[in-house]
Amino acid sequence: MKRLDSTQPDFRASFTRLLADREGDTARVDAPVTEILARVRADGDTALCAYTERFDRMAITPDRLRVTEAEIEAACAQVPPDLLGALDVAATRIESFHRAQLPADLRYTDADGVELGMRWTPLDAVGLYVPGGTAAYPSSVLMNAVPARVAGVERLAMCVPTPDGVLNPLVLAAARRAGVSEIYRVGGAQAVGALAYGTATIQPVDRVVGPGNAYVAEAKRQVFGRVGIDSIAGPSEVVVVADAGADARIVALDLLAQAEHDALAQSILITADAALADRVAAAVEAELRTLPRAAIAGASWATHGAIILVRDLDEAASLINEIAPEHLELLLAEPEALFARVRHAGAVFLGYQCAEAIGDYVGGPNHVLPTSRTARFASGLSVFDFLKRTTFIGAGPDALLRIGPSAVALARAEGLDAHALSVSARLDAQRSDTDKA
Protein backbone atom coordinates (compact mmCIF):
# COMPACT_ATOMS: atom_id res chain seq x y z
CA MET A 1 0.00 0.00 0.00
CA LYS A 2 1.29 3.44 -0.94
CA ARG A 3 0.97 6.36 1.43
CA LEU A 4 1.01 9.82 -0.12
CA ASP A 5 1.01 13.22 1.53
CA SER A 6 -0.05 16.26 -0.48
CA THR A 7 2.22 18.50 1.61
CA GLN A 8 5.35 16.68 0.45
CA PRO A 9 7.36 18.01 -2.52
CA ASP A 10 7.26 14.67 -4.35
CA PHE A 11 3.47 14.30 -4.06
CA ARG A 12 2.61 15.19 -7.64
CA ALA A 13 5.11 12.69 -9.05
CA SER A 14 3.93 9.98 -6.65
CA PHE A 15 0.27 10.62 -7.45
CA THR A 16 0.95 10.45 -11.19
CA ARG A 17 2.75 7.13 -10.74
CA LEU A 18 -0.14 5.77 -8.66
CA LEU A 19 -2.49 6.27 -11.59
CA ALA A 20 -0.03 5.26 -14.31
CA ASP A 21 1.19 2.03 -12.68
CA ARG A 22 -2.24 0.42 -12.88
CA GLU A 23 -2.73 1.45 -16.50
CA GLY A 24 0.35 -0.56 -17.45
CA ASP A 25 -1.01 -3.83 -16.07
CA THR A 26 -3.39 -4.58 -18.93
CA ALA A 27 -2.45 -7.81 -20.68
CA ARG A 28 -2.18 -7.83 -24.48
CA VAL A 29 -4.59 -10.41 -25.81
CA ASP A 30 -5.53 -8.84 -29.13
CA ALA A 31 -3.87 -11.47 -31.33
CA PRO A 32 -5.52 -14.58 -29.81
CA VAL A 33 -8.88 -12.79 -29.67
CA THR A 34 -8.61 -11.87 -33.34
CA GLU A 35 -7.99 -15.54 -34.13
CA ILE A 36 -10.96 -16.70 -32.02
CA LEU A 37 -13.33 -14.18 -33.61
CA ALA A 38 -12.22 -15.13 -37.11
CA ARG A 39 -12.82 -18.80 -36.44
CA VAL A 40 -16.25 -18.19 -34.93
CA ARG A 41 -17.18 -16.04 -37.91
CA ALA A 42 -16.05 -18.74 -40.33
CA ASP A 43 -17.10 -21.93 -38.54
CA GLY A 44 -19.98 -20.83 -36.32
CA ASP A 45 -21.33 -23.51 -33.99
CA THR A 46 -18.45 -25.85 -34.76
CA ALA A 47 -15.98 -23.28 -33.42
CA LEU A 48 -18.14 -22.60 -30.35
CA CYS A 49 -18.24 -26.30 -29.48
CA ALA A 50 -14.48 -26.69 -29.99
CA TYR A 51 -13.65 -23.69 -27.80
CA THR A 52 -16.13 -24.83 -25.12
CA GLU A 53 -14.42 -28.20 -24.95
CA ARG A 54 -11.00 -26.57 -24.86
CA PHE A 55 -11.64 -23.83 -22.30
CA ASP A 56 -14.56 -25.16 -20.25
CA ARG A 57 -13.60 -28.86 -20.33
CA MET A 58 -17.01 -29.85 -21.67
CA ALA A 59 -17.68 -31.77 -24.86
CA ILE A 60 -20.80 -30.38 -26.49
CA THR A 61 -22.74 -30.51 -29.74
CA PRO A 62 -24.56 -27.57 -31.35
CA ASP A 63 -27.97 -28.86 -30.26
CA ARG A 64 -26.90 -28.49 -26.61
CA LEU A 65 -25.53 -24.94 -26.80
CA ARG A 66 -28.85 -23.48 -25.70
CA VAL A 67 -29.90 -24.09 -22.10
CA THR A 68 -33.32 -25.70 -22.09
CA GLU A 69 -36.39 -24.55 -20.20
CA ALA A 70 -36.26 -27.75 -18.16
CA GLU A 71 -32.68 -26.98 -17.09
CA ILE A 72 -33.64 -23.45 -16.12
CA GLU A 73 -36.60 -24.71 -14.10
CA ALA A 74 -34.44 -27.29 -12.33
CA ALA A 75 -31.77 -24.70 -11.54
CA CYS A 76 -34.29 -22.20 -10.16
CA ALA A 77 -35.73 -24.91 -7.93
CA GLN A 78 -32.32 -25.26 -6.28
CA VAL A 79 -32.21 -21.63 -5.16
CA PRO A 80 -33.33 -21.10 -1.55
CA PRO A 81 -36.47 -18.96 -1.15
CA ASP A 82 -34.59 -16.25 0.76
CA LEU A 83 -32.20 -15.77 -2.17
CA LEU A 84 -35.07 -15.68 -4.64
CA GLY A 85 -36.61 -13.01 -2.43
CA ALA A 86 -33.36 -11.03 -2.42
CA LEU A 87 -33.22 -11.24 -6.23
CA ASP A 88 -36.75 -9.93 -6.39
CA VAL A 89 -35.94 -6.99 -4.09
CA ALA A 90 -32.94 -6.08 -6.23
CA ALA A 91 -34.78 -6.52 -9.55
CA THR A 92 -37.75 -4.47 -8.37
CA ARG A 93 -35.55 -1.58 -7.23
CA ILE A 94 -33.42 -1.66 -10.39
CA GLU A 95 -36.54 -1.67 -12.55
CA SER A 96 -38.09 1.23 -10.65
CA PHE A 97 -35.00 3.43 -10.97
CA HIS A 98 -34.49 2.69 -14.66
CA ARG A 99 -38.17 3.15 -15.49
CA ALA A 100 -37.86 6.68 -14.07
CA GLN A 101 -35.14 7.34 -16.67
CA LEU A 102 -37.38 6.68 -19.69
CA PRO A 103 -37.37 9.79 -21.89
CA ALA A 104 -40.38 11.36 -23.57
CA ASP A 105 -40.62 11.85 -27.32
CA LEU A 106 -40.23 15.40 -28.60
CA ARG A 107 -42.53 17.05 -31.18
CA TYR A 108 -43.21 20.73 -31.86
CA THR A 109 -43.66 23.31 -34.62
CA ASP A 110 -41.19 26.18 -34.63
CA ALA A 111 -41.68 29.84 -35.55
CA ASP A 112 -41.04 29.13 -39.25
CA GLY A 113 -43.79 26.53 -39.33
CA VAL A 114 -41.38 23.57 -39.50
CA GLU A 115 -42.46 20.48 -37.57
CA LEU A 116 -39.54 19.04 -35.62
CA GLY A 117 -39.14 16.14 -33.26
CA MET A 118 -37.28 13.20 -31.85
CA ARG A 119 -38.61 9.69 -31.26
CA TRP A 120 -37.08 7.05 -28.99
CA THR A 121 -37.22 3.39 -30.02
CA PRO A 122 -35.66 0.31 -28.38
CA LEU A 123 -33.05 -1.95 -29.92
CA ASP A 124 -34.41 -5.18 -31.38
CA ALA A 125 -31.93 -7.57 -29.72
CA VAL A 126 -29.26 -7.35 -27.03
CA GLY A 127 -26.60 -9.87 -26.07
CA LEU A 128 -25.65 -10.19 -22.41
CA TYR A 129 -22.31 -11.68 -21.40
CA VAL A 130 -22.20 -13.13 -17.88
CA PRO A 131 -19.08 -14.60 -16.23
CA GLY A 132 -19.48 -18.22 -15.12
CA GLY A 133 -17.88 -20.70 -12.74
CA THR A 134 -16.60 -19.30 -9.46
CA ALA A 135 -16.88 -15.70 -10.75
CA ALA A 136 -20.66 -15.83 -11.21
CA TYR A 137 -22.54 -12.60 -10.61
CA PRO A 138 -26.35 -12.77 -10.66
CA SER A 139 -26.39 -9.08 -9.74
CA SER A 140 -24.76 -8.28 -13.09
CA VAL A 141 -27.47 -10.24 -14.87
CA LEU A 142 -30.08 -7.98 -13.29
CA MET A 143 -28.11 -4.79 -13.90
CA ASN A 144 -27.71 -5.53 -17.61
CA ALA A 145 -30.98 -7.28 -18.42
CA VAL A 146 -33.53 -5.26 -16.44
CA PRO A 147 -32.73 -1.86 -18.07
CA ALA A 148 -32.93 -3.50 -21.50
CA ARG A 149 -36.36 -4.88 -20.69
CA VAL A 150 -37.49 -1.53 -19.30
CA ALA A 151 -36.33 0.12 -22.53
CA GLY A 152 -38.51 -2.29 -24.51
CA VAL A 153 -35.92 -4.67 -26.00
CA GLU A 154 -37.84 -7.77 -27.09
CA ARG A 155 -35.00 -10.28 -27.48
CA LEU A 156 -32.31 -10.68 -24.84
CA ALA A 157 -29.77 -13.46 -25.43
CA MET A 158 -27.39 -14.39 -22.61
CA CYS A 159 -24.10 -16.24 -22.93
CA VAL A 160 -22.57 -17.77 -19.79
CA PRO A 161 -19.65 -20.22 -19.61
CA THR A 162 -20.30 -23.45 -17.71
CA PRO A 163 -16.91 -24.89 -16.70
CA ASP A 164 -17.11 -28.67 -16.41
CA GLY A 165 -20.75 -28.39 -17.43
CA VAL A 166 -21.87 -26.75 -14.19
CA LEU A 167 -24.71 -24.24 -14.44
CA ASN A 168 -24.92 -21.64 -11.69
CA PRO A 169 -28.50 -21.81 -10.35
CA LEU A 170 -28.58 -18.23 -9.02
CA VAL A 171 -27.42 -16.82 -12.36
CA LEU A 172 -30.19 -18.70 -14.16
CA ALA A 173 -32.73 -17.57 -11.57
CA ALA A 174 -31.64 -13.97 -12.07
CA ALA A 175 -31.99 -14.38 -15.83
CA ARG A 176 -35.49 -15.78 -15.40
CA ARG A 177 -36.46 -12.90 -13.09
CA ALA A 178 -35.04 -10.32 -15.51
CA GLY A 179 -36.88 -11.70 -18.53
CA VAL A 180 -33.93 -13.10 -20.50
CA SER A 181 -35.35 -14.96 -23.47
CA GLU A 182 -32.38 -17.12 -24.51
CA ILE A 183 -29.44 -18.59 -22.55
CA TYR A 184 -26.39 -20.26 -24.14
CA ARG A 185 -23.62 -22.23 -22.38
CA VAL A 186 -20.71 -20.55 -24.11
CA GLY A 187 -18.22 -18.02 -22.78
CA GLY A 188 -15.09 -16.06 -23.57
CA ALA A 189 -14.27 -14.13 -26.72
CA GLN A 190 -16.06 -16.83 -28.71
CA ALA A 191 -19.36 -15.92 -27.05
CA VAL A 192 -18.91 -12.26 -27.98
CA GLY A 193 -18.15 -13.33 -31.54
CA ALA A 194 -21.28 -15.47 -31.70
CA LEU A 195 -23.46 -12.62 -30.42
CA ALA A 196 -21.92 -10.15 -32.87
CA TYR A 197 -21.73 -12.28 -36.04
CA GLY A 198 -24.32 -14.95 -35.36
CA THR A 199 -24.16 -18.71 -35.89
CA ALA A 200 -26.71 -21.33 -36.93
CA THR A 201 -27.83 -21.54 -33.29
CA ILE A 202 -27.26 -18.01 -31.96
CA GLN A 203 -28.79 -15.20 -33.98
CA PRO A 204 -26.81 -11.93 -34.00
CA VAL A 205 -27.74 -9.03 -31.73
CA ASP A 206 -27.48 -5.25 -31.99
CA ARG A 207 -25.51 -4.55 -28.81
CA VAL A 208 -23.34 -6.65 -26.48
CA VAL A 209 -23.20 -5.72 -22.80
CA GLY A 210 -21.85 -7.28 -19.63
CA PRO A 211 -18.58 -7.79 -17.74
CA GLY A 212 -15.84 -10.29 -18.53
CA ASN A 213 -12.13 -11.00 -18.44
CA ALA A 214 -9.46 -9.44 -20.65
CA TYR A 215 -10.40 -11.68 -23.59
CA VAL A 216 -14.05 -10.68 -23.38
CA ALA A 217 -13.15 -7.00 -23.12
CA GLU A 218 -10.84 -7.23 -26.13
CA ALA A 219 -13.46 -9.13 -28.13
CA LYS A 220 -15.98 -6.38 -27.43
CA ARG A 221 -13.47 -3.82 -28.61
CA GLN A 222 -12.89 -5.70 -31.86
CA VAL A 223 -16.55 -6.26 -32.72
CA PHE A 224 -17.53 -2.67 -31.95
CA GLY A 225 -18.97 -1.18 -35.12
CA ARG A 226 -20.50 -4.45 -36.15
CA VAL A 227 -22.53 -4.18 -32.94
CA GLY A 228 -22.72 -1.63 -30.16
CA ILE A 229 -21.13 -2.33 -26.79
CA ASP A 230 -21.60 -0.90 -23.32
CA SER A 231 -17.94 -0.22 -22.56
CA ILE A 232 -14.51 -1.82 -22.42
CA ALA A 233 -14.25 -2.12 -18.67
CA GLY A 234 -11.03 -2.34 -16.73
CA PRO A 235 -10.50 -3.54 -13.14
CA SER A 236 -12.82 -2.12 -10.51
CA GLU A 237 -11.92 0.84 -8.31
CA VAL A 238 -13.14 2.89 -5.37
CA VAL A 239 -12.12 6.17 -3.78
CA VAL A 240 -13.25 6.66 -0.19
CA VAL A 241 -13.14 10.16 1.26
CA ALA A 242 -13.49 10.05 5.04
CA ASP A 243 -13.37 12.52 7.90
CA ALA A 244 -12.67 12.07 11.62
CA GLY A 245 -16.25 10.91 12.22
CA ALA A 246 -15.85 7.81 10.05
CA ASP A 247 -15.43 4.38 11.64
CA ALA A 248 -11.96 3.08 10.73
CA ARG A 249 -13.12 -0.55 10.46
CA ILE A 250 -16.01 0.43 8.18
CA VAL A 251 -13.64 2.40 5.96
CA ALA A 252 -11.26 -0.58 5.84
CA LEU A 253 -14.07 -2.95 4.89
CA ASP A 254 -15.23 -0.62 2.13
CA LEU A 255 -11.69 -0.52 0.73
CA LEU A 256 -11.40 -4.32 0.89
CA ALA A 257 -14.83 -4.82 -0.65
CA GLN A 258 -13.38 -3.37 -3.83
CA ALA A 259 -9.98 -5.03 -3.47
CA GLU A 260 -11.46 -8.53 -3.23
CA HIS A 261 -12.82 -8.29 -6.78
CA ASP A 262 -9.46 -8.66 -8.48
CA ALA A 263 -5.75 -8.33 -7.77
CA LEU A 264 -5.79 -5.43 -10.27
CA ALA A 265 -8.60 -3.60 -8.46
CA GLN A 266 -7.74 -0.33 -6.78
CA SER A 267 -8.86 1.09 -3.42
CA ILE A 268 -7.85 4.60 -2.36
CA LEU A 269 -8.56 6.45 0.87
CA ILE A 270 -8.40 10.23 0.84
CA THR A 271 -8.51 11.97 4.22
CA ALA A 272 -7.29 15.08 5.98
CA ASP A 273 -7.10 13.19 9.28
CA ALA A 274 -3.71 11.49 9.81
CA ALA A 275 -4.94 9.61 12.87
CA LEU A 276 -7.83 8.12 10.88
CA ALA A 277 -5.39 7.11 8.14
CA ASP A 278 -3.31 5.20 10.69
CA ARG A 279 -6.36 3.46 12.13
CA VAL A 280 -7.65 2.48 8.69
CA ALA A 281 -4.27 1.05 7.65
CA ALA A 282 -4.21 -1.07 10.81
CA ALA A 283 -7.84 -2.13 10.33
CA VAL A 284 -7.16 -3.28 6.76
CA GLU A 285 -4.34 -5.53 7.96
CA ALA A 286 -6.54 -6.92 10.74
CA GLU A 287 -9.42 -7.73 8.37
CA LEU A 288 -7.08 -9.40 5.88
CA ARG A 289 -6.24 -12.01 8.51
CA THR A 290 -9.78 -13.42 8.37
CA LEU A 291 -11.15 -12.39 4.98
CA PRO A 292 -11.92 -15.46 2.80
CA ARG A 293 -10.59 -13.73 -0.34
CA ALA A 294 -7.58 -12.32 1.52
CA ALA A 295 -5.09 -13.45 -1.11
CA ILE A 296 -6.81 -11.43 -3.84
CA ALA A 297 -7.69 -8.46 -1.65
CA GLY A 298 -4.23 -8.40 -0.10
CA ALA A 299 -2.53 -8.40 -3.49
CA SER A 300 -4.76 -5.56 -4.69
CA TRP A 301 -4.14 -3.50 -1.56
CA ALA A 302 -0.40 -4.09 -1.56
CA THR A 303 0.09 -3.32 -5.25
CA HIS A 304 -2.54 -0.71 -6.07
CA GLY A 305 -3.98 0.50 -2.75
CA ALA A 306 -3.19 3.94 -1.40
CA ILE A 307 -3.90 6.31 1.46
CA ILE A 308 -3.65 9.96 0.48
CA LEU A 309 -3.36 12.65 3.15
CA VAL A 310 -4.68 16.02 2.03
CA ARG A 311 -4.83 19.46 3.61
CA ASP A 312 -8.60 19.80 3.30
CA LEU A 313 -11.66 18.73 1.31
CA ASP A 314 -11.00 21.35 -1.36
CA GLU A 315 -7.83 19.48 -2.20
CA ALA A 316 -9.75 16.19 -2.04
CA ALA A 317 -12.22 17.46 -4.66
CA SER A 318 -9.41 18.28 -7.07
CA LEU A 319 -7.88 14.79 -6.70
CA ILE A 320 -11.26 13.08 -7.11
CA ASN A 321 -11.88 14.82 -10.41
CA GLU A 322 -8.42 13.87 -11.60
CA ILE A 323 -8.87 10.21 -10.65
CA ALA A 324 -12.45 10.12 -12.04
CA PRO A 325 -13.19 6.96 -10.03
CA GLU A 326 -15.71 4.28 -10.89
CA HIS A 327 -17.06 4.40 -7.32
CA LEU A 328 -16.78 7.30 -4.90
CA GLU A 329 -17.79 7.06 -1.24
CA LEU A 330 -18.14 10.28 0.76
CA LEU A 331 -18.01 9.09 4.37
CA LEU A 332 -18.41 12.59 5.72
CA ALA A 333 -20.60 14.33 8.25
CA GLU A 334 -21.75 16.70 5.49
CA PRO A 335 -21.17 14.93 2.16
CA GLU A 336 -23.31 17.25 0.02
CA ALA A 337 -20.78 20.09 0.04
CA LEU A 338 -18.06 17.92 -1.48
CA PHE A 339 -20.53 16.11 -3.74
CA ALA A 340 -21.43 19.45 -5.33
CA ARG A 341 -17.81 19.80 -6.46
CA VAL A 342 -17.49 16.32 -7.95
CA ARG A 343 -17.56 16.44 -11.76
CA HIS A 344 -16.08 13.07 -12.65
CA ALA A 345 -17.25 9.85 -10.96
CA GLY A 346 -19.23 6.84 -12.12
CA ALA A 347 -21.40 6.58 -9.00
CA VAL A 348 -21.32 8.44 -5.70
CA PHE A 349 -22.38 7.10 -2.28
CA LEU A 350 -23.32 9.73 0.27
CA GLY A 351 -22.81 9.53 4.02
CA TYR A 352 -21.42 7.14 6.62
CA GLN A 353 -24.14 4.50 6.18
CA CYS A 354 -24.20 4.14 2.40
CA ALA A 355 -21.80 1.35 1.49
CA GLU A 356 -20.80 0.99 -2.14
CA ALA A 357 -22.04 -2.62 -1.91
CA ILE A 358 -25.59 -1.26 -1.61
CA GLY A 359 -25.13 0.06 -5.14
CA ASP A 360 -23.77 -3.27 -6.30
CA TYR A 361 -26.97 -5.08 -5.38
CA VAL A 362 -30.10 -3.29 -4.23
CA GLY A 363 -29.68 0.48 -4.53
CA GLY A 364 -31.37 0.83 -7.92
CA PRO A 365 -28.87 2.79 -10.06
CA ASN A 366 -26.75 0.63 -12.32
CA HIS A 367 -23.50 -0.89 -11.11
CA VAL A 368 -22.05 -1.15 -14.63
CA LEU A 369 -19.87 1.95 -14.46
CA PRO A 370 -16.97 3.62 -16.28
CA THR A 371 -13.54 2.49 -15.05
CA SER A 372 -9.93 3.52 -15.60
CA ARG A 373 -10.66 7.27 -15.46
CA THR A 374 -13.24 7.06 -18.27
CA ALA A 375 -15.80 8.72 -15.99
CA ARG A 376 -14.27 11.91 -17.38
CA PHE A 377 -16.36 11.32 -20.51
CA ALA A 378 -18.57 8.26 -19.93
CA SER A 379 -21.54 7.30 -17.78
CA GLY A 380 -22.90 4.15 -16.21
CA LEU A 381 -25.26 1.77 -17.99
CA SER A 382 -28.84 3.02 -18.29
CA VAL A 383 -31.97 2.64 -20.39
CA PHE A 384 -30.37 5.03 -22.88
CA ASP A 385 -27.91 2.27 -23.83
CA PHE A 386 -30.85 0.26 -25.15
CA LEU A 387 -32.67 3.08 -26.94
CA LYS A 388 -32.04 4.95 -30.19
CA ARG A 389 -33.03 8.49 -31.09
CA THR A 390 -34.62 9.17 -34.46
CA THR A 391 -35.18 12.79 -35.40
CA PHE A 392 -37.79 13.93 -37.91
CA ILE A 393 -38.67 17.08 -39.87
CA GLY A 394 -41.88 18.04 -41.59
CA ALA A 395 -41.85 21.15 -43.79
CA GLY A 396 -44.94 22.34 -45.62
CA PRO A 397 -45.05 24.88 -48.47
CA ASP A 398 -44.95 28.01 -46.32
CA ALA A 399 -42.13 26.66 -44.14
CA LEU A 400 -40.12 25.70 -47.22
CA LEU A 401 -40.42 29.21 -48.62
CA ARG A 402 -39.04 30.60 -45.35
CA ILE A 403 -36.04 28.35 -44.81
CA GLY A 404 -35.39 26.77 -48.22
CA PRO A 405 -33.39 29.64 -49.78
CA SER A 406 -30.80 29.40 -47.00
CA ALA A 407 -30.39 25.67 -47.66
CA VAL A 408 -29.89 26.39 -51.38
CA ALA A 409 -27.26 29.02 -50.66
CA LEU A 410 -25.29 26.75 -48.32
CA ALA A 411 -25.47 23.78 -50.71
CA ARG A 412 -24.12 25.88 -53.57
CA ALA A 413 -21.36 27.22 -51.36
CA GLU A 414 -20.29 23.62 -50.68
CA GLY A 415 -20.38 22.77 -54.40
CA LEU A 416 -23.20 20.24 -54.00
CA ASP A 417 -25.45 21.22 -56.88
CA ALA A 418 -27.88 18.30 -56.61
CA HIS A 419 -28.45 19.23 -52.97
CA ALA A 420 -29.26 22.80 -54.02
CA LEU A 421 -31.49 21.72 -56.89
CA SER A 422 -33.44 19.26 -54.71
CA VAL A 423 -34.59 22.26 -52.67
CA SER A 424 -34.76 24.95 -55.37
CA ALA A 425 -36.93 22.75 -57.61
CA ARG A 426 -39.48 22.55 -54.83
CA LEU A 427 -39.23 26.29 -54.27
CA ASP A 428 -39.75 26.99 -57.96
CA ALA A 429 -42.77 24.73 -58.08
CA GLN A 430 -44.21 26.34 -55.00
CA ARG A 431 -43.69 29.85 -56.37
CA SER A 432 -45.26 28.82 -59.67
CA ASP A 433 -48.32 27.44 -57.87
CA THR A 434 -48.56 30.65 -55.86
CA ASP A 435 -48.36 32.81 -59.02
CA LYS A 436 -51.09 30.77 -60.71
CA ALA A 437 -53.32 31.19 -57.70
Secondary structure by P-SEA (a helix, b strand, c coil): cbbbbccccaaaaaaaaaaaaaaaccccaaaaaaaaaaaaaacaaaaaaaaaaaccccccccccccccaaaaaaaaaaccaaaaaaaaaaaaaaaaaaaaabbbbbbbccccccccbbbbbbbcbbbbbbbccccccaaaaaaccaaaaaacccbbbbbbbbccccccaaaaaaaaaaccccccccccaaaaaaaaccccccccccbbbbbbcaaaaaaaaaacccbbbcccccccbbbbbbcccccaaaaaaaaaaaaaccccbbbbbbbccaaaaaaaaaaaaaaaacccaaaaaaaaaacccbbbbcccaaaaaaaaaaacccbbbcccccaaaaaaacccccccccccccccccccccccccccccccccccccccccccccbbbbbbccccaaaaaacaaaaaaaaaaacaaaaaaaaaaaaaaaaaaaaac
